[in-house]
């Protein structure tokens, strides 16, 4: 019999899933296969695209500016999100039952930290302090459940979506994400005005060229796309987390949780595409990096499989009928 005043640190994952009413499958169902296949695909794309963004910012001196450092930090956070989600895909489905309590908290902590960091993009200004602050906050939210904000000693407070976490944690996390969303609106608005002021200062030294107006208009479109993508990708998951945190009995949150988590992870891919593909200089840097990579691989393969040749004088050995070799040197 379960006692509410008792702690259950040594129980299996199945014990907590049964307590919350969340099904723990012992075999691979079609739904599990679809989720894992989509998750692996998204994770690999997130890793590749954000690695390319980081390499482009590091290799191109034109990107060594505060705004691009912030974009690089966002790419690093999205890269971490890809790693965390890839780890999740290899420890989900029937493999969840084989996790220890500590292993489950590691899986959940990686996910919470990465998703928090990927949506918290600081404004320009004291860039280093803001970047450090984002990661400290993300790590704090990721580590809190494992040490303090769990339900191992209060099973009646366990959530359904994350059976080892307290419902209050999910509610606070969802509300915090909504607050981050509002901050992001303010952040990107500030970035827009910053860039517009910079363009105007540049235009004072150059005759009003249409290119500067196009740059400003392009930035407005980029901001709208980024915020729109964030709303589409994150709002469903935040709403579901909040409903579970508020213990909505009539809400079937378990039916959609995996797909909404996948949608939130896809935002890490959208960020890389939007930030980079709308920047002509970034596209040129991408092409240069990819061309260098392909050329280097082609050169390596050619050197590996090409026959050994000698330049300058070459020597041929001819065997006449009498059996004595004759040396024929050709310049």
SERO-4910 file (N, C-alpha, C, O; in steps of 0.05 Angstrom, whole numbers):
BEGIN
 pado doro    nc1    nc2    nc3   cac1   cac2   cac3    cc1    cc2    cc3    oc1    oc2    oc3
  Unk    A     17    -24      0      0      0      0     17     25      0     37     26     15
  Unk    A     10     44    -16     26     69    -19     20     89      3     -4     95      8
  Unk    A     41     98     16     37    118     37     47    145     26     69    147     15
  Unk    A     31    166     31     38    192     20     62    205     34     75    223     22
  Unk    A     68    197     58     90    208     73    117    194     68    137    201     80
  Unk    A    117    174     51    140    158     46    154    166     20    140    175      1
  Unk    A    180    163     18    195    170     -6    201    144    -21    207    123     -9
  Unk    A    201    145    -47    204    121    -64    228    124    -83    225    123   -107
  Unk    A    252    128    -72    275    132    -88    285    106   -102    299    107   -122
  Unk    A    278     83    -91    288     58   -101    268     43   -119    273     20   -126
  Unk    A    246     56   -125    226     43   -142    233     44   -171    251     59   -180
  Unk    A    220     27   -187    225     27   -216    210     49   -230    192     61   -218
  Unk    A    217     54   -254    202     75   -270    174     66   -274    155     82   -275
  Unk    A    170     40   -278    142     30   -282    124     36   -258    100     40   -262
  Unk    A    135     37   -234    119     43   -210    107     71   -213     84     75   -207
  Unk    A    124     90   -221    114    118   -223     95    122   -246     76    138   -245
  Unk    A    101    108   -268     83    110   -291     55     98   -285     35    109   -293
  Unk    A     55     76   -270     29     65   -262     14     83   -243    -10     86   -244
  Unk    A     29     96   -226     17    115   -207      4    138   -221    -17    148   -212
  Unk    A     16    148   -242      5    171   -257    -15    163   -278    -29    180   -289
  Unk    A    -17    137   -284    -35    128   -304    -25    131   -333    -40    131   -352
  Unk    A      2    134   -335     14    136   -362     24    108   -371     37     94   -356
  Unk    A     16    101   -395     23     74   -405     52     72   -410     65     90   -422
  Unk    A     64     50   -402     92     44   -407     93     19   -423     91     -3   -413
  Unk    A     98     22   -449     97     -1   -468    121    -19   -464    143     -9   -460
  Unk    A    117    -45   -467    139    -64   -466    148    -72   -493    167    -88   -496
  Unk    A    135    -63   -515    143    -69   -542    139    -44   -560    126    -25   -552
  Unk    A    151    -46   -583    150    -23   -601    123    -22   -616    116    -41   -631
  Unk    A    107     -2   -611     82      2   -625     86     20   -649    106     34   -651
  Unk    A     68     19   -669     71     36   -693     74     66   -685     90     80   -698
  Unk    A     60     75   -665     62    103   -657     90    109   -647    101    130   -653
  Unk    A    102     90   -632    129     94   -622    149     96   -645    168    112   -644
  Unk    A    146     78   -664    164     78   -687    163    104   -703    183    115   -711
  Unk    A    138    114   -707    135    139   -722    148    162   -707    162    178   -719
  Unk    A    143    164   -681    154    186   -665    185    185   -665    198    206   -668
  Unk    A    196    161   -661    226    159   -661    237    165   -688    258    179   -690
  Unk    A    225    156   -709    235    161   -736    235    191   -742    254    202   -752
  Unk    A    213    204   -736    211    233   -740    231    248   -722    244    267   -730
  Unk    A    233    238   -697    251    251   -678    280    249   -686    295    269   -684
  Unk    A    288    226   -695    316    222   -704    322    240   -728    343    252   -730
  Unk    A    303    242   -747    306    259   -770    310    288   -763    328    302   -772
  Unk    A    292    298   -746    293    326   -737    319    331   -721    332    352   -725
  Unk    A    327    312   -704    351    316   -688    376    318   -706    393    336   -701
  Unk    A    378    301   -726    402    302   -744    402    328   -759    423    340   -762
  Unk    A    379    336   -769    378    362   -784    385    385   -766    399    404   -774
  Unk    A    375    385   -741    382    406   -722    412    407   -717    424    429   -716
  Unk    A    424    384   -713    453    383   -708    469    394   -732    487    410   -728
  Unk    A    462    385   -756    477    393   -780    474    423   -786    494    437   -791
  Unk    A    449    433   -785    445    461   -792    457    480   -772    469    500   -779
  Unk    A    455    474   -746    466    492   -726    496    490   -724    510    510   -718
  Unk    A    508    467   -730    537    465   -733    547    483   -756    567    496   -753
  Unk    A    532    483   -777    539    500   -800    537    529   -793    555    545   -802
  Unk    A    517    537   -778    514    565   -770    537    573   -752    549    595   -756
  Unk    A    545    556   -733    567    563   -715    593    565   -730    609    583   -725
  Unk    A    598    546   -749    622    547   -765    623    572   -782    645    584   -785
  Unk    A    600    580   -793    600    604   -810    606    629   -793    622    646   -802
  Unk    A    595    631   -769    600    655   -752    629    655   -743    641    676   -741
  Unk    A    640    632   -737    668    631   -728    688    637   -750    709    649   -745
  Unk    A    681    629   -775    701    631   -797    699    658   -812    719    665   -825
  Unk    A    677    672   -810    674    697   -825    677    721   -806    661    724   -788
  Unk    A    697    737   -810    702    760   -792    679    780   -793    676    796   -774
  Unk    A    664    781   -815    642    800   -816    621    794   -795    604    811   -788
  Unk    A    620    769   -786    601    761   -766    610    764   -737    596    757   -719
  Unk    A    634    775   -734    645    779   -707    634    805   -695    649    824   -691
  Unk    A    608    805   -690    594    828   -679    575    818   -658    567    795   -658
  Unk    A    566    836   -639    549    826   -617    524    812   -626    516    792   -615
  Unk    A    511    822   -647    486    809   -656    491    781   -665    476    763   -659
  Unk    A    513    777   -680    519    750   -690    529    732   -668    525    708   -669
  Unk    A    541    744   -647    548    727   -624    523    716   -611    523    693   -602
  Unk    A    502    732   -609    477    723   -598    465    702   -615    454    682   -605
  Unk    A    467    705   -641    456    685   -659    472    659   -656    462    637   -658
  Unk    A    499    662   -652    515    639   -648    508    625   -622    509    600   -620
  Unk    A    501    640   -601    492    628   -576    466    613   -580    462    592   -569
  Unk    A    448    625   -595    423    611   -601    428    585   -616    415    565   -610
  Unk    A    446    586   -635    453    562   -650    465    541   -632    460    517   -635
  Unk    A    482    550   -613    494    531   -593    472    518   -576    473    494   -570
  Unk    A    453    535   -567    431    524   -551    414    504   -567    406    484   -557
  Unk    A    409    511   -592    393    493   -609    409    467   -615    397    446   -617
  Unk    A    435    470   -618    452    446   -621    450    428   -597    448    404   -599
  Unk    A    451    440   -573    448    425   -548    420    412   -547    417    389   -538
  Unk    A    400    426   -557    373    415   -557    372    391   -576    359    371   -570
  Unk    A    386    392   -598    388    369   -616    401    345   -603    392    322   -607
  Unk    A    422    350   -588    436    328   -574    417    316   -553    415    291   -550
  Unk    A    404    333   -538    386    323   -517    363    307   -528    355    287   -517
  Unk    A    351    317   -550    329    303   -562    338    277   -575    324    257   -575
  Unk    A    362    276   -586    374    252   -597    377    231   -574    372    208   -578
  Unk    A    387    241   -551    389    223   -528    362    212   -519    359    189   -512
  Unk    A    342    229   -520    315    221   -514    305    199   -533    293    179   -524
  Unk    A    310    202   -559    301    183   -578    313    155   -574    301    135   -581
  Unk    A    337    154   -563    350    129   -557    343    117   -530    352     96   -523
  Unk    A    327    132   -515    318    123   -488    288    127   -484    279    136   -463
  Unk    A    273    122   -505    244    125   -503    230     99   -512    244     79   -517
  Unk    A    204     99   -513    189     75   -520    194     53   -499    194     59   -475
  Unk    A    197     28   -507    202      6   -488    227     10   -472    230     -2   -451
  Unk    A    247     26   -482    272     30   -467    268     47   -442    285     46   -424
  Unk    A    245     61   -441    240     78   -417    239     61   -392    249     69   -371
  Unk    A    227     37   -394    223     20   -370    250     10   -359    252      3   -335
  Unk    A    271     10   -375    297      1   -366    314     22   -353    335     17   -343
  Unk    A    304     47   -354    318     69   -341    316     68   -311    296     59   -300
  Unk    A    337     76   -297    336     80   -268    323    107   -263    320    123   -281
  Unk    A    317    112   -238    306    139   -230    326    161   -237    318    182   -248
  Unk    A    352    156   -231    372    176   -237    375    180   -268    378    202   -277
  Unk    A    374    158   -283    375    160   -312    352    175   -324    355    190   -343
  Unk    A    328    171   -312    304    186   -322    308    215   -317    300    232   -334
  Unk    A    318    223   -294    322    251   -287    344    263   -306    342    287   -313
  Unk    A    364    248   -313    384    258   -332    371    263   -359    376    284   -370
  Unk    A    355    245   -368    341    248   -394    323    273   -393    323    289   -412
  Unk    A    308    276   -372    289    298   -369    304    325   -365    296    345   -376
  Unk    A    326    324   -349    341    348   -344    354    359   -369    355    383   -374
  Unk    A    365    341   -386    377    349   -411    356    363   -429    361    384   -441
  Unk    A    333    351   -430    311    362   -446    302    389   -436    299    408   -452
  Unk    A    298    392   -410    288    417   -399    309    439   -402    302    462   -409
  Unk    A    334    432   -398    356    452   -400    358    462   -429    360    486   -434
  Unk    A    358    443   -448    363    451   -476    339    467   -487    344    486   -501
  Unk    A    315    459   -481    292    473   -491    290    501   -479    281    520   -493
  Unk    A    297    503   -453    296    529   -441    317    548   -454    311    571   -459
  Unk    A    341    538   -458    363    554   -469    356    562   -498    364    583   -507
  Unk    A    343    544   -513    338    550   -541    317    572   -546    316    584   -567
  Unk    A    300    577   -525    280    598   -529    288    624   -515    276    645   -520
  Unk    A    309    623   -498    317    648   -484    340    661   -498    363    655   -493
  Unk    A    333    679   -517    353    693   -532    356    721   -521    336    737   -522
  Unk    A    379    729   -510    382    755   -498    384    777   -518    391    772   -541
  Unk    A    379    803   -510    383    825   -528    412    833   -530    429    822   -516
  Unk    A    418    852   -548    445    862   -550    452    879   -526    434    887   -511
  Unk    A    477    884   -522    486    899   -499    509    884   -485    529    879   -498
  Unk    A    506    878   -460    526    862   -446    523    833   -454    511    817   -439
  Unk    A    534    827   -477    529    801   -490    538    778   -472    523    759   -468
  Unk    A    563    779   -462    574    756   -447    557    751   -422    550    728   -416
  Unk    A    550    772   -407    534    769   -383    507    757   -389    497    740   -374
  Unk    A    495    766   -411    468    757   -418    469    728   -426    451    712   -419
  Unk    A    489    720   -442    492    693   -451    496    674   -427    483    653   -425
  Unk    A    514    682   -408    518    666   -384    493    664   -368    486    643   -357
  Unk    A    478    687   -365    453    686   -350    433    667   -362    419    653   -347
  Unk    A    431    666   -388    412    647   -401    419    618   -394    401    603   -388
  Unk    A    445    612   -396    453    584   -390    450    577   -361    443    554   -354
  Unk    A    455    596   -343    452    590   -315    422    585   -308    416    566   -294
  Unk    A    404    602   -320    376    598   -316    367    571   -327    351    557   -315
  Unk    A    377    564   -351    369    539   -364    379    515   -347    364    496   -343
  Unk    A    404    516   -338    414    495   -321    398    493   -295    393    471   -285
  Unk    A    391    516   -283    375    515   -259    349    501   -262    341    484   -246
  Unk    A    334    508   -284    309    494   -289    312    465   -295    295    449   -289
  Unk    A    335    458   -307    340    430   -314    347    413   -290    341    389   -289
  Unk    A    361    425   -270    371    410   -247    351    410   -224    352    392   -207
  Unk    A    333    430   -223    314    432   -200    298    406   -196    296    397   -173
  Unk    A    286    395   -217    269    371   -212    284    348   -200    273    334   -182
  Unk    A    308    343   -208    323    320   -198    329    322   -168    331    302   -154
  Unk    A    333    347   -159    342    351   -131    320    361   -112    320    354    -88
  Unk    A    301    376   -123    281    388   -105    252    384   -114    234    378    -99
  Unk    A    247    389   -140    220    393   -150    209    367   -163    197    368   -184
  Unk    A    213    345   -149    202    320   -159    179    312   -141    171    326   -123
  Unk    A    167    288   -147    144    279   -131    150    251   -119    132    236   -113
  Unk    A    176    245   -115    183    219   -104    173    215    -76    170    192    -66
  Unk    A    168    237    -62    158    235    -35    129    244    -32    118    246    -10
  Unk    A    116    250    -54     88    260    -54     75    250    -80     72    266    -99
  Unk    A     68    225    -81     58    213   -106     32    225   -116     26    224   -139
  Unk    A     17    237    -97     -8    250   -106     -4    276   -122    -23    286   -133
  Unk    A     21    285   -122     27    310   -137     41    304   -164     49    323   -178
  Unk    A     44    279   -171     58    272   -195     42    280   -220     17    277   -220
  Unk    A     56    289   -240     42    296   -265     38    272   -282     50    251   -277
  Unk    A     22    274   -302     17    252   -321     37    251   -343     46    230   -351
  Unk    A     45    274   -354     64    275   -376     92    267   -368    106    253   -382
  Unk    A    100    275   -344    126    269   -333    122    257   -305    123    272   -285
  Unk    A    118    231   -303    108    219   -278    126    221   -254    117    214   -232
  Unk    A    151    231   -257    168    234   -234    170    264   -225    184    271   -206
  Unk    A    157    281   -240    158    310   -234    132    319   -222    111    309   -227
  Unk    A    135    340   -205    112    352   -192     96    368   -213    107    381   -230
  Unk    A     69    368   -209     52    384   -227     59    414   -225     56    428   -245
  Unk    A     66    422   -201     72    451   -198     96    459   -214     98    482   -224
  Unk    A    116    441   -218    139    447   -234    130    451   -263    140    470   -276
  Unk    A    113    434   -274    104    437   -301     89    464   -305     92    477   -325
  Unk    A     72    471   -285     57    496   -287     76    520   -287     72    538   -303
  Unk    A     96    519   -270    115    542   -269    131    543   -294    137    564   -305
  Unk    A    140    519   -304    156    519   -329    140    530   -352    150    545   -369
  Unk    A    114    522   -354     97    532   -376     93    562   -374     95    576   -394
  Unk    A     87    572   -350     83    601   -347    109    616   -352    108    638   -363
  Unk    A    132    604   -344    158    617   -349    163    619   -379    173    639   -389
  Unk    A    156    598   -394    159    598   -423    142    620   -436    151    633   -455
  Unk    A    118    623   -426    101    645   -437    113    672   -431    112    690   -447
  Unk    A    125    675   -407    139    700   -401    163    704   -419    168    726   -428
  Unk    A    178    683   -424    200    684   -443    191    693   -471    204    709   -484
  Unk    A    168    683   -478    157    691   -504    152    721   -505    159    734   -525
  Unk    A    141    732   -484    136    761   -483    162    776   -484    165    797   -497
  Unk    A    182    765   -470    209    778   -470    221    777   -498    234    796   -507
  Unk    A    217    755   -512    227    752   -539    215    773   -558    229    784   -575
  Unk    A    190    779   -554    177    800   -571    192    826   -566    198    841   -585
  Unk    A    198    832   -541    212    857   -534    240    856   -545    251    876   -554
  Unk    A    253    832   -543    281    830   -552    284    835   -581    300    851   -590
  Unk    A    267    821   -597    270    824   -626    261    851   -636    270    861   -656
  Unk    A    243    864   -621    235    891   -628    259    909   -623    264    927   -639
  Unk    A    273    905   -601    297    921   -596    319    916   -617    332    935   -626
  Unk    A    323    891   -624    343    885   -645    335    899   -671    353    909   -685
  Unk    A    310    899   -678    301    912   -702    308    942   -702    318    953   -721
  Unk    A    301    956   -680    307    984   -678    337    990   -678    346   1010   -688
  Unk    A    352    971   -666    381    974   -665    392    974   -694    408    990   -702
  Unk    A    384    954   -709    394    951   -736    384    974   -754    399    984   -771
  Unk    A    359    983   -749    349   1005   -765    365   1031   -760    371   1045   -778
  Unk    A    372   1036   -734    388   1059   -728    416   1057   -741    427   1077   -751
  Unk    A    427   1033   -741    453   1028   -753    452   1033   -784    470   1046   -795
  Unk    A    431   1024   -796    427   1028   -825    424   1058   -831    436   1068   -851
  Unk    A    410   1072   -814    406   1101   -818    432   1116   -815    438   1134   -831
  Unk    A    449   1108   -796    475   1121   -793    493   1115   -817    508   1133   -826
  Unk    A    491   1091   -827    507   1085   -851    497   1100   -875    512   1109   -892
  Unk    A    470   1104   -877    459   1118   -899    466   1148   -899    465   1161   -920
  Unk    A    474   1159   -876    482   1187   -875    508   1192   -890    513   1215   -899
  Unk    A    524   1171   -893    549   1174   -908    547   1165   -936    566   1168   -952
  Unk    A    525   1154   -943    521   1143   -970    493   1154   -980    475   1156   -964
  Unk    A    492   1160  -1005    466   1169  -1016    445   1147  -1012    452   1123  -1012
  Unk    A    420   1155  -1008    399   1136  -1002    397   1114  -1023    384   1118  -1044
  Unk    A    409   1092  -1018    409   1070  -1037    386   1051  -1030    381   1047  -1006
  Unk    A    372   1041  -1049    350   1023  -1043    358    999  -1027    341    987  -1014
  Unk    A    383    992  -1028    392    968  -1014    388    971   -984    382    951   -970
  Unk    A    392    995   -973    389    999   -944    359    996   -936    353    984   -915
  Unk    A    341   1006   -952    313   1003   -946    305    973   -948    289    963   -932
  Unk    A    317    959   -967    311    931   -970    321    915   -946    309    896   -937
  Unk    A    344    924   -935    355    911   -912    336    913   -888    331    894   -874
  Unk    A    326    937   -884    307    942   -861    282    926   -865    272    913   -846
  Unk    A    271    926   -889    247    911   -895    251    881   -891    234    867   -880
  Unk    A    275    871   -899    281    843   -896    283    836   -866    275    814   -858
  Unk    A    294    854   -850    295    849   -821    268    847   -809    263    829   -792
  Unk    A    249    864   -817    222    863   -807    210    836   -813    197    824   -796
  Unk    A    213    827   -838    202    801   -846    214    779   -830    200    760   -822
  Unk    A    240    781   -825    254    760   -809    243    758   -781    238    736   -771
  Unk    A    239    782   -768    228    782   -741    200    770   -740    194    754   -722
  Unk    A    184    777   -760    156    766   -761    157    736   -764    142    722   -751
  Unk    A    175    726   -781    177    697   -786    186    683   -760    176    662   -753
  Unk    A    206    694   -747    217    682   -723    196    680   -701    192    659   -689
  Unk    A    182    702   -696    162    702   -675    138    684   -683    127    670   -666
  Unk    A    131    685   -708    109    667   -717    116    638   -714    100    622   -705
  Unk    A    141    631   -721    150    603   -718    151    595   -689    143    573   -682
  Unk    A    159    613   -672    160    607   -643    132    602   -632    128    583   -617
  Unk    A    113    619   -640     85    615   -631     74    588   -640     62    574   -624
  Unk    A     78    582   -665     68    557   -677     81    533   -663     67    513   -657
  Unk    A    107    534   -659    121    510   -649    118    506   -619    118    484   -609
  Unk    A    116    528   -604    117    526   -575     91    528   -561     87    515   -540
  Unk    A     72    543   -571     47    547   -557     32    521   -551     22    518   -528
  Unk    A     29    502   -570     15    478   -563     27    463   -540     12    453   -522
  Unk    A     53    460   -539     66    446   -517     63    461   -491     59    448   -470
  Unk    A     65    487   -491     62    502   -467     34    499   -455     30    497   -431
  Unk    A     14    500   -473    -14    497   -464    -18    469   -451    -31    467   -430
  Unk    A     -7    449   -464    -11    421   -454      4    419   -427     -7    407   -408
  Unk    A     28    430   -424     42    429   -399     26    443   -377     25    434   -354
  Unk    A     15    466   -384      0    481   -364    -25    466   -355    -32    466   -332
  Unk    A    -39    453   -374    -62    438   -368    -56    415   -349    -70    409   -330
  Unk    A    -34    401   -355    -25    379   -338    -17    389   -310    -23    377   -290
  Unk    A     -3    412   -310      6    424   -285    -18    432   -268    -16    432   -243
  Unk    A    -39    441   -280    -64    448   -266    -82    425   -260   -104    428   -249
  Unk    A    -73    401   -267    -87    376   -261   -115    375   -274   -135    370   -261
  Unk    A   -115    381   -300   -140    380   -315   -148    351   -320   -135    338   -337
  Unk    A   -167    341   -306   -175    313   -308   -187    306   -335   -183    283   -345
  Unk    A   -202    324   -347   -216    318   -372   -198    323   -396   -207    318   -419
  Unk    A   -174    333   -393   -156    338   -415   -139    314   -422   -125    304   -404
  Unk    A   -140    305   -446   -125    281   -454    -97    290   -464    -91    288   -488
  Unk    A    -81    298   -445    -55    310   -453    -36    288   -463    -18    294   -479
  Unk    A    -39    263   -454    -20    242   -462    -23    234   -492     -5    223   -503
  Unk    A    -46    241   -504    -50    234   -532    -33    250   -551    -28    242   -573
  Unk    A    -25    274   -542    -12    293   -561     16    301   -551     30    316   -565
  Unk    A     24    293   -527     49    304   -515     73    299   -532     90    317   -536
  Unk    A     77    275   -543    101    269   -559    102    285   -585    124    294   -592
  Unk    A     79    289   -597     79    305   -622     84    334   -617     97    347   -633
  Unk    A     74    345   -595     78    373   -588    107    377   -580    119    399   -585
  Unk    A    119    357   -567    148    359   -560    165    359   -585    184    375   -587
  Unk    A    158    343   -604    172    342   -630    169    369   -644    188    378   -657
  Unk    A    145    381   -643    141    407   -656    158    428   -643    169    445   -656
  Unk    A    160    427   -616    178    447   -602    207    443   -610    221    463   -613
  Unk    A    215    418   -612    243    413   -621    248    423   -649    270    431   -655
  Unk    A    228    421   -666    231    430   -694    237    460   -695    248    469   -715
  Unk    A    230    475   -674    236    503   -673    266    508   -674    275    529   -684
  Unk    A    282    490   -663    311    492   -664    321    490   -693    342    502   -699
  Unk    A    307    476   -710    314    474   -738    304    499   -753    319    510   -770
  Unk    A    280    509   -746    270    533   -759    287    557   -753    292    573   -771
  Unk    A    297    559   -728    314    582   -721    338    583   -739    344    605   -749
  Unk    A    352    561   -743    376    561   -760    369    569   -789    384    584   -801
  Unk    A    347    559   -799    339    564   -827    332    594   -830    341    607   -849
  Unk    A    316    604   -812    307    632   -814    330    652   -810    333    670   -826
  Unk    A    346    648   -789    367    666   -783    388    667   -806    399    689   -812
  Unk    A    394    645   -818    416    643   -837    407    646   -866    420    660   -881
  Unk    A    386    633   -874    379    633   -902    369    660   -912    368    665   -936
  Unk    A    361    678   -893    352    705   -901    375    724   -901    372    748   -906
  Unk    A    400    715   -895    424    731   -895    441    723   -919    452    701   -919
  Unk    A    444    741   -938    459    734   -962    488    727   -956    499    709   -967
  Unk    A    500    742   -937    528    737   -930    531    709   -917    550    695   -921
  Unk    A    511    702   -901    511    676   -888    508    654   -909    522    633   -907
  Unk    A    492    658   -929    489    638   -950    515    634   -965    523    612   -972
  Unk    A    529    656   -971    554    655   -985    575    640   -968    591    624   -978
  Unk    A    574    645   -942    593    631   -924    586    601   -923    604    584   -922
  Unk    A    561    594   -923    553    566   -924    564    552   -949    575    531   -947
  Unk    A    560    565   -972    570    554   -997    600    550   -996    610    529  -1005
  Unk    A    614    570   -985    643    567   -984    651    544   -966    669    529   -973
  Unk    A    638    542   -943    645    520   -925    639    492   -937    656    474   -935
  Unk    A    616    490   -949    608    464   -961    626    457   -985    633    434   -989
  Unk    A    633    478  -1001    650    473  -1024    678    464  -1015    690    446  -1026
  Unk    A    688    478   -994    714    470   -983    714    441   -973    733    426   -977
  Unk    A    692    434   -959    690    407   -948    689    387   -971    702    366   -969
  Unk    A    673    392   -991    671    373  -1014    697    371  -1029    706    350  -1037
  Unk    A    711    394  -1033    736    395  -1047    757    380  -1032    773    365  -1043
  Unk    A    758    384  -1005    777    370   -989    772    340   -989    792    324   -991
  Unk    A    747    331   -988    741    303   -990    749    291  -1017    759    269  -1019
  Unk    A    743    306  -1038    749    297  -1065    780    295  -1069    789    275  -1081
  Unk    A    795    314  -1058    824    313  -1060    835    290  -1045    853    276  -1054
  Unk    A    823    285  -1021    832    262  -1005    827    236  -1019    844    218  -1019
  Unk    A    803    233  -1031    797    208  -1045    815    205  -1069    823    182  -1075
  Unk    A    820    226  -1084    837    224  -1107    866    216  -1100    878    199  -1113
  Unk    A    876    227  -1078    903    220  -1069    904    192  -1059    925    179  -1060
  Unk    A    882    182  -1050    881    155  -1039    881    134  -1060    895    113  -1058
  Unk    A    865    139  -1081    861    118  -1101    877    123  -1127    877    105  -1144
  Unk    A    890    146  -1131    905    151  -1156    930    134  -1156    943    129  -1136
  Unk    A    938    123  -1180    962    107  -1183    987    124  -1178    987    148  -1183
  Unk    A   1007    111  -1167   1032    126  -1161   1047    132  -1187   1052    113  -1203
  Unk    A   1054    157  -1192   1068    165  -1217   1092    181  -1209   1094    192  -1187
  Unk    A   1111    182  -1227   1135    197  -1223   1137    219  -1244   1132    214  -1268
  Unk    A   1143    243  -1236   1146    265  -1254   1175    268  -1262   1193    258  -1248
  Unk    A   1180    281  -1285   1207    284  -1295   1214    260  -1311   1200    252  -1329
  Unk    A   1237    248  -1305   1246    225  -1320   1232    200  -1312   1229    195  -1288
  Unk    A   1223    184  -1331   1210    159  -1325   1225    136  -1339   1237    140  -1360
  Unk    A   1225    113  -1327   1241     91  -1336   1224     68  -1344   1206     60  -1328
  Unk    A   1228     57  -1367   1214     33  -1376   1234     11  -1379   1256     15  -1389
  Unk    A   1226    -13  -1371   1244    -37  -1374   1233    -54  -1396   1210    -63  -1395
  Unk    A   1249    -60  -1417   1241    -77  -1439   1258   -102  -1439   1282   -101  -1435
  Unk    A   1244   -124  -1443   1258   -150  -1444   1259   -160  -1473   1238   -168  -1484
  Unk    A   1281   -158  -1486   1283   -168  -1514   1283   -198  -1514   1282   -212  -1493
  Unk    A   1285   -209  -1538   1284   -238  -1541   1307   -253  -1529   1304   -276  -1521
  Unk    A   1331   -239  -1527   1354   -253  -1516   1353   -253  -1485   1371   -265  -1473
  Unk    A   1333   -240  -1473   1330   -242  -1444   1344   -221  -1429   1341   -219  -1405
  Unk    A   1361   -204  -1442   1376   -183  -1427   1359   -158  -1427   1350   -149  -1447
  Unk    A   1355   -146  -1404   1339   -122  -1401   1353    -98  -1413   1377    -95  -1410
  Unk    A   1337    -81  -1426   1347    -56  -1436   1332    -33  -1423   1307    -34  -1420
  Unk    A   1347    -12  -1415   1335     10  -1402   1328     32  -1422   1345     41  -1437
  Unk    A   1303     40  -1422   1294     61  -1441   1284     84  -1424   1263     84  -1413
  Unk    A   1300    105  -1423   1294    128  -1407   1280    149  -1424   1291    157  -1445
  Unk    A   1256    157  -1416   1241    177  -1431   1238    202  -1414   1229    201  -1391
  Unk    A   1246    225  -1425   1244    250  -1411   1216    261  -1414   1210    283  -1403
***
